[in-house]
Amino acid sequence: MTPGTGSTAEHVGGPGRQPGSSSGGVGRDTMLTLGSRLLLTAVIIGADVILARALGPDGKGAFYLLVLFPSLVALAVGMGLDRSLAIVVARSREAARSGFANVVLWTLVVGGLATIVSVALFGPGTLSGPLRSVLPGISDSQFLLGALAIPGELFFGVGLLGLVGRRRIVSYNAVRLLRRALLLLLTASVVASVGLSLEGALALNLITLVVTVLAIVLAVRRDGSLGLRPDLALLREQLRFGSRTVLGALAERLSYRVDAFLVNLLIGVSATGVYSVAAGLAEVLWYLPNALGLVLFSRAVIPGTDSTALASTMTRLVVTLGIILALPLAVGAPALVEWAYGQAFAGGGETLRLLLPGVVAYGVVSVLTHFVIAAGSPGVYTWLVGTGLALNIGANLVAIPLAGIAGAAIASSISYSVTAVLTLIVFRRIS
């Protein structure tokens, strides 16, 4: 049973009106999201270039890992509330109020506990916890600044999908753009005035996260979906569904992030900084499929909707445009990376080339896994991305010692491509 059905659905209210029914059709939401993603791309790259030049390879690598860590923890302790909330809020405004109230409660309690546990596992002071071996060379203050982002990352991720479930696509895109644009503005201002340290960059990341969390709250309030009374019966239903997707969501996130941790462990933080530049530029090609996938998901969660034809069309579009965009990027990658990021990051150019085939292929996964989940098959989704993650880790453990960050790029590209093929096979069987 999905959240918002059965007895729980009756408890939180009747069907009500469809969320965002006056906001336009698929075409409008798609173009709006794509347009915002293009602007978001420019903002993200701008901030990344400034951070890289200010911090150097070592600092850039450490920053990348310390921003990545809380997002992974938040995803894990979120227990799939993001996708289950999207389904709950699509049913009625009354259900949305209860669902959002549950998220606030979960963020404060579970997000806060996750921060405390993370700091304890890192080992403050003279203690040495297991996380120190995963993040070597990170100081106590740096880790604390990273860990403090866990509750904010939890609410940010869940709240954004709640906006998608309510089909508030304008608000969703505005919040995403706000976070990146504010980070760009603050980073550029600090670098120009006093210079930027790793601790300063992490503090700026926290500030932008707080501001965007408040922006989500305001967007939910404007929608009339902000509630402060948790519904424990609904929360259990949300967690029951979400727990079926959380392993898959975590496996998918790790599929395109675990390579950075492995590079850090097997080579070092400086190589991680260079690799993060290549990965960040390659992932620009994912903005299109992610945008289309979210639009598809916002339709597919509506009861009685058949989105098979829409999913097929979006997948063909993603592959075609991905190839068109990847070709010039592959040709100009070495010159582009060295010009934008500096000589210290020049090795990222060839790494970017090696990542591109798999990144283009993975666009299929970014679109169709939304369809798989909305179709009520989260277990299949978990199997798909879990298989890809296992292949990614195994291939990276072999390739990184042999070929460094180029080996990591090849291994990741292969795993992305295999996952894409498996996803297409599954889609044909369930559609």
C-alpha positions as CSV (number, residue, x, y, z in Angstrom):
1,M,0.0,0.0,0.0
2,T,1.3,3.4,-0.9
3,P,1.0,6.4,1.5
4,G,-2.3,8.1,1.3
5,T,-4.3,5.0,0.5
6,G,-6.5,2.8,2.5
7,S,-7.4,3.7,6.1
8,T,-4.7,6.3,6.4
9,A,-6.0,8.1,3.4
10,E,-9.4,8.2,4.9
11,H,-8.0,9.6,8.1
12,V,-6.2,12.6,6.4
13,G,-9.1,13.6,4.2
14,G,-10.9,13.1,1.0
15,P,-9.6,13.4,-2.5
16,G,-9.9,17.2,-2.7
17,R,-8.8,19.1,-5.8
18,Q,-5.8,18.0,-7.8
19,P,-2.7,19.9,-6.8
20,G,-1.5,22.5,-9.2
21,S,-4.4,21.9,-11.5
22,S,-4.2,25.4,-12.9
23,S,-0.4,25.4,-13.3
24,G,-0.4,24.2,-16.9
25,G,0.4,20.9,-18.7
26,V,3.3,18.7,-19.2
27,G,4.8,20.9,-21.9
28,R,4.8,24.0,-19.7
29,D,6.3,22.3,-16.7
30,T,8.9,20.7,-18.8
31,M,10.0,23.9,-20.5
32,L,10.0,25.8,-17.2
33,T,12.1,23.1,-15.5
34,L,14.5,22.9,-18.5
35,G,14.9,26.6,-18.6
36,S,15.7,26.9,-14.9
37,R,18.1,24.0,-15.2
38,L,20.1,25.8,-17.9
39,L,20.4,28.8,-15.6
40,L,21.2,26.6,-12.7
41,T,24.0,25.0,-14.7
42,A,25.7,28.3,-15.3
43,V,25.4,29.2,-11.6
44,I,26.7,25.8,-10.4
45,I,29.7,25.9,-12.8
46,G,30.4,29.5,-11.8
47,A,30.5,28.7,-8.1
48,D,32.5,25.6,-8.7
49,V,35.2,27.5,-10.6
50,I,35.5,30.1,-7.9
51,L,35.7,27.5,-5.2
52,A,38.3,25.5,-7.1
53,R,40.5,28.5,-7.8
54,A,40.2,29.7,-4.2
55,L,40.8,26.4,-2.4
56,G,43.1,24.5,-4.8
57,P,42.8,20.8,-5.5
58,D,43.3,19.8,-1.8
59,G,40.7,22.2,-0.5
60,K,38.3,21.5,-3.4
61,G,38.5,17.8,-2.8
62,A,37.8,18.2,0.9
63,F,34.9,20.6,0.3
64,Y,33.4,18.1,-2.2
65,L,33.5,15.3,0.3
66,L,32.3,17.3,3.3
67,V,29.3,18.5,1.3
68,L,28.6,15.1,-0.1
69,F,28.8,13.3,3.3
70,P,25.8,15.1,5.0
71,S,23.7,14.7,1.8
72,L,24.3,11.0,1.9
73,V,23.5,10.7,5.6
74,A,20.3,12.8,5.1
75,L,19.2,10.5,2.3
76,A,19.8,7.4,4.5
77,V,18.0,8.7,7.6
78,G,15.2,10.2,5.5
79,M,13.9,6.7,5.0
80,G,12.4,7.4,1.7
81,L,10.2,10.2,3.0
82,D,10.9,12.3,-0.1
83,R,9.1,10.0,-2.5
84,S,6.4,9.0,-0.1
85,L,5.7,12.6,0.7
86,A,5.3,13.4,-3.0
87,I,2.7,10.7,-3.2
88,V,0.9,11.8,0.0
89,V,0.7,15.5,-0.9
90,A,-0.7,14.7,-4.4
91,R,-3.9,13.3,-2.9
92,S,-5.3,16.3,-1.0
93,R,-4.3,19.5,0.8
94,E,-5.3,17.9,4.1
95,A,-3.0,15.0,3.5
96,A,-0.3,17.5,2.5
97,R,-0.5,19.4,5.8
98,S,-0.1,16.2,7.8
99,G,2.7,14.9,5.5
100,F,4.7,18.1,5.8
101,A,4.2,18.3,9.6
102,N,5.6,14.7,9.8
103,V,8.6,15.8,7.8
104,V,9.3,18.7,10.2
105,L,9.1,16.3,13.2
106,W,11.4,13.8,11.5
107,T,13.9,16.5,10.5
108,L,14.2,17.8,14.0
109,V,14.4,14.5,15.8
110,V,16.1,12.1,13.4
111,G,18.2,14.7,11.6
112,G,19.4,16.1,14.9
113,L,20.3,12.6,16.2
114,A,22.1,11.8,13.0
115,T,24.3,14.9,13.4
116,I,25.3,13.9,17.0
117,V,26.0,10.3,15.9
118,S,28.1,11.4,13.0
119,V,30.3,13.6,15.2
120,A,30.7,10.7,17.6
121,L,31.7,8.3,14.8
122,F,34.2,10.8,13.6
123,G,35.7,11.0,17.0
124,P,36.1,14.5,18.4
125,G,39.3,15.7,20.1
126,T,41.8,13.0,20.7
127,L,39.4,10.2,19.9
128,S,39.6,8.5,16.5
129,G,36.4,7.1,15.1
130,P,35.8,5.0,12.0
131,L,34.8,8.0,9.9
132,R,38.3,9.5,10.2
133,S,39.6,6.7,8.1
134,V,36.9,7.4,5.4
135,L,37.7,11.1,5.5
136,P,41.5,11.3,6.2
137,G,43.0,14.8,6.7
138,I,39.8,16.4,7.8
139,S,39.9,18.4,11.0
140,D,37.3,18.4,13.8
141,S,36.0,21.8,13.0
142,Q,35.8,21.0,9.3
143,F,33.8,17.8,9.9
144,L,31.5,19.6,12.4
145,L,30.7,22.3,9.8
146,G,29.9,19.5,7.4
147,A,27.8,17.4,9.8
148,L,25.7,20.4,10.9
149,A,24.2,20.4,7.4
150,I,22.5,17.0,7.9
151,P,19.1,18.3,9.2
152,G,19.0,21.0,6.6
153,E,19.9,18.5,3.8
154,L,17.2,16.2,5.1
155,F,14.4,18.8,5.0
156,F,15.7,20.3,1.7
157,G,15.6,16.9,-0.2
158,V,12.2,15.8,1.2
159,G,10.6,19.3,0.9
160,L,11.6,19.7,-2.7
161,L,9.9,16.5,-3.7
162,G,6.9,17.6,-1.7
163,L,6.7,20.6,-3.9
164,V,6.9,18.3,-7.0
165,G,4.0,16.2,-5.6
166,R,1.9,19.4,-5.2
167,R,3.0,20.2,-8.8
168,R,4.5,23.5,-7.6
169,I,7.1,23.3,-10.3
170,V,7.8,27.1,-10.3
171,S,8.6,27.0,-6.5
172,Y,10.7,23.8,-6.9
173,N,12.9,25.4,-9.6
174,A,13.1,28.7,-7.7
175,V,14.3,27.1,-4.5
176,R,17.0,25.0,-6.3
177,L,18.2,28.1,-8.2
178,L,18.1,30.2,-5.0
179,R,20.5,27.8,-3.2
180,R,23.1,27.8,-5.9
181,A,22.8,31.5,-6.8
182,L,23.2,32.5,-3.2
183,L,26.2,30.3,-2.8
184,L,27.8,31.8,-5.9
185,L,27.1,35.4,-4.7
186,L,28.4,34.8,-1.2
187,T,31.5,32.9,-2.4
188,A,32.4,35.5,-4.9
189,S,31.9,38.3,-2.4
190,V,34.1,36.6,0.3
191,V,36.8,35.6,-2.2
192,A,37.0,39.2,-3.5
193,S,37.1,40.8,-0.1
194,V,39.1,38.6,2.4
195,G,39.8,35.3,0.7
196,L,38.2,32.0,1.3
197,S,39.3,29.0,3.5
198,L,37.8,25.6,3.6
199,E,36.0,26.4,6.9
200,G,34.7,29.6,5.3
201,A,33.3,27.7,2.3
202,L,31.6,25.2,4.5
203,A,30.1,28.0,6.6
204,L,28.7,29.6,3.5
205,N,27.2,26.3,2.4
206,L,25.4,26.2,5.8
207,I,24.1,29.7,5.4
208,T,22.7,29.0,1.9
209,L,21.1,25.8,3.2
210,V,19.3,27.6,6.0
211,V,17.9,30.2,3.6
212,T,16.6,27.7,1.2
213,V,15.0,25.6,3.9
214,L,13.1,28.7,4.9
215,A,12.2,29.3,1.2
216,I,10.7,25.8,1.1
217,V,8.6,26.5,4.2
218,L,7.3,29.7,2.6
219,A,6.5,27.9,-0.6
220,V,4.5,25.3,1.3
221,R,2.7,27.9,3.3
222,R,1.7,29.8,0.1
223,D,0.3,26.5,-1.2
224,G,-1.8,26.2,1.9
225,S,-0.1,22.9,2.7
226,L,1.9,23.9,5.8
227,G,0.8,21.9,8.9
228,L,2.2,21.7,12.4
229,R,0.3,18.7,13.7
230,P,2.1,15.5,12.9
231,D,-0.1,12.5,12.1
232,L,1.7,9.4,13.4
233,A,-0.6,7.0,11.6
234,L,0.3,8.7,8.3
235,L,3.9,8.8,9.3
236,R,4.0,5.1,9.7
237,E,2.4,4.7,6.3
238,Q,4.9,7.1,4.8
239,L,7.8,5.2,6.3
240,R,6.3,1.9,5.2
241,F,6.4,2.9,1.6
242,G,9.6,5.0,1.9
243,S,11.6,2.2,3.5
244,R,11.0,0.3,0.2
245,T,12.7,3.0,-1.8
246,V,15.5,4.3,0.6
247,L,18.0,1.6,-0.2
248,G,17.5,2.2,-3.9
249,A,17.8,5.9,-3.5
250,L,20.9,5.6,-1.4
251,A,22.4,3.0,-3.9
252,E,21.6,5.4,-6.8
253,R,23.3,8.4,-5.1
254,L,26.3,6.3,-4.2
255,S,26.5,5.0,-7.8
256,Y,27.6,8.4,-8.9
257,R,29.4,9.5,-5.7
258,V,31.2,6.5,-4.4
259,D,34.0,6.9,-6.9
260,A,35.0,10.2,-5.2
261,F,35.4,8.4,-1.9
262,L,37.4,5.6,-3.5
263,V,39.6,8.1,-5.2
264,N,40.2,9.8,-1.9
265,L,41.0,6.6,-0.1
266,L,43.2,5.1,-2.8
267,I,45.0,8.2,-4.2
268,G,44.3,11.2,-2.0
269,V,42.3,14.4,-1.5
270,S,44.1,16.4,-4.2
271,A,43.2,13.8,-6.8
272,T,39.6,13.9,-5.5
273,G,39.6,17.7,-6.1
274,V,40.6,17.2,-9.7
275,Y,38.1,14.3,-10.2
276,S,35.3,16.4,-8.6
277,V,35.7,19.0,-11.3
278,A,35.4,16.4,-14.1
279,A,32.4,14.8,-12.4
280,G,30.7,18.1,-11.9
281,L,31.0,19.1,-15.5
282,A,29.9,15.7,-16.8
283,E,26.8,15.7,-14.5
284,V,25.6,18.9,-16.3
285,L,24.2,16.4,-18.8
286,W,22.0,14.9,-16.1
287,Y,20.1,18.1,-15.5
288,L,17.9,17.4,-18.6
289,P,16.9,13.8,-17.7
290,N,16.5,14.7,-14.0
291,A,14.2,17.6,-15.0
292,L,12.1,15.4,-17.3
293,G,12.0,12.6,-14.7
294,L,10.6,14.9,-12.1
295,V,7.9,16.2,-14.4
296,L,7.1,12.6,-15.3
297,F,7.0,11.6,-11.6
298,S,4.7,14.6,-10.8
299,R,2.2,13.2,-13.3
300,A,2.6,9.5,-12.6
301,V,1.8,9.8,-8.9
302,I,-1.7,11.0,-9.8
303,P,-4.1,8.1,-9.3
304,G,-5.3,6.6,-12.6
305,T,-2.6,8.2,-14.8
306,D,-0.9,6.1,-17.5
307,S,2.5,7.7,-18.2
308,T,4.0,5.0,-20.3
309,A,3.9,6.9,-23.6
310,L,5.2,10.0,-21.9
311,A,8.1,8.1,-20.4
312,S,9.1,6.6,-23.7
313,T,9.0,10.0,-25.4
314,M,11.1,11.6,-22.7
315,T,13.7,8.8,-22.8
316,R,14.2,9.1,-26.5
317,L,14.5,12.9,-26.1
318,V,17.1,12.5,-23.3
319,V,19.3,10.1,-25.3
320,T,19.2,12.3,-28.4
321,L,20.0,15.6,-26.7
322,G,22.6,13.9,-24.4
323,I,24.6,12.8,-27.5
324,I,24.3,16.2,-29.1
325,L,25.5,18.0,-26.0
326,A,28.2,15.4,-25.2
327,L,30.0,15.5,-28.5
328,P,31.3,19.2,-28.4
329,L,32.0,18.8,-24.7
330,A,34.2,15.8,-25.4
331,V,36.1,17.6,-28.1
332,G,36.8,20.7,-26.0
333,A,37.1,19.1,-22.5
334,P,40.8,19.5,-21.9
335,A,41.0,23.1,-23.0
336,L,37.8,24.0,-21.2
337,V,38.9,22.5,-17.9
338,E,42.3,24.1,-17.9
339,W,41.0,27.5,-19.0
340,A,38.2,27.6,-16.4
341,Y,39.8,25.9,-13.4
342,G,43.5,26.5,-13.9
343,Q,46.6,24.4,-14.6
344,A,46.2,22.6,-11.2
345,F,43.0,20.9,-12.5
346,A,44.1,20.2,-16.1
347,G,44.0,16.5,-15.5
348,G,40.2,16.7,-15.2
349,G,39.8,17.3,-19.0
350,E,40.7,13.8,-20.1
351,T,38.8,12.4,-17.1
352,L,35.7,14.3,-18.3
353,R,36.0,12.7,-21.7
354,L,36.0,9.2,-20.2
355,L,33.0,9.9,-18.1
356,L,30.7,11.2,-20.9
357,P,29.6,8.0,-22.5
358,G,28.3,6.6,-19.2
359,V,26.8,9.9,-18.2
360,V,24.8,10.1,-21.4
361,A,23.6,6.5,-21.0
362,Y,22.6,7.1,-17.3
363,G,20.1,9.7,-18.5
364,V,17.8,6.7,-19.3
365,V,18.0,5.7,-15.6
366,S,17.3,9.2,-14.4
367,V,14.0,9.3,-16.3
368,L,12.7,5.7,-16.2
369,T,13.4,5.0,-12.5
370,H,10.8,7.7,-11.6
371,F,8.3,5.8,-13.7
372,V,9.3,2.5,-12.0
373,I,8.7,4.0,-8.5
374,A,5.5,5.7,-9.4
375,A,4.2,2.4,-10.9
376,G,4.5,0.9,-7.5
377,S,7.7,-1.1,-8.0
378,P,10.3,0.4,-5.6
379,G,11.8,-3.1,-5.0
380,V,12.7,-3.3,-8.7
381,Y,14.2,0.2,-8.6
382,T,16.3,-0.9,-5.6
383,W,17.5,-4.0,-7.5
384,L,18.4,-1.9,-10.6
385,V,20.5,0.7,-8.9
386,G,21.9,-1.7,-6.3
387,T,23.3,-3.8,-9.2
388,G,24.8,-0.7,-10.7
389,L,26.4,0.3,-7.4
390,A,28.0,-3.1,-6.9
391,L,29.4,-3.1,-10.4
392,N,30.7,0.5,-9.9
393,I,32.5,-0.3,-6.6
394,G,34.1,-3.5,-8.0
395,A,35.2,-1.8,-11.2
396,N,36.6,1.2,-9.4
397,L,38.6,-1.0,-6.9
398,V,40.3,-2.6,-9.9
399,A,40.7,0.4,-12.1
400,I,41.8,3.2,-9.7
401,P,45.0,1.5,-8.6
402,L,45.8,0.7,-12.3
403,A,44.9,4.1,-13.9
404,G,44.2,6.7,-11.2
405,I,41.3,9.0,-11.8
406,A,41.1,8.0,-15.5
407,G,40.5,4.5,-14.3
408,A,37.7,5.8,-12.0
409,A,36.1,7.5,-14.9
410,I,36.2,4.4,-17.1
411,A,34.8,2.2,-14.3
412,S,32.0,4.6,-13.5
413,S,31.1,5.0,-17.2
414,I,30.8,1.2,-17.6
415,S,28.6,0.8,-14.6
416,Y,26.3,3.6,-15.7
417,S,25.9,2.1,-19.1
418,V,25.1,-1.4,-17.8
419,T,22.5,0.1,-15.4
420,A,20.9,2.0,-18.3
421,V,20.5,-1.3,-20.3
422,L,19.0,-3.1,-17.3
423,T,16.6,-0.2,-16.7
424,L,15.4,-0.3,-20.3
425,I,14.7,-4.1,-20.0
426,V,12.7,-3.6,-16.8
427,F,10.7,-0.7,-18.3
428,R,9.7,-2.8,-21.3
429,R,8.5,-5.6,-19.0
430,I,6.4,-3.4,-16.6
431,S,5.0,-0.9,-19.2
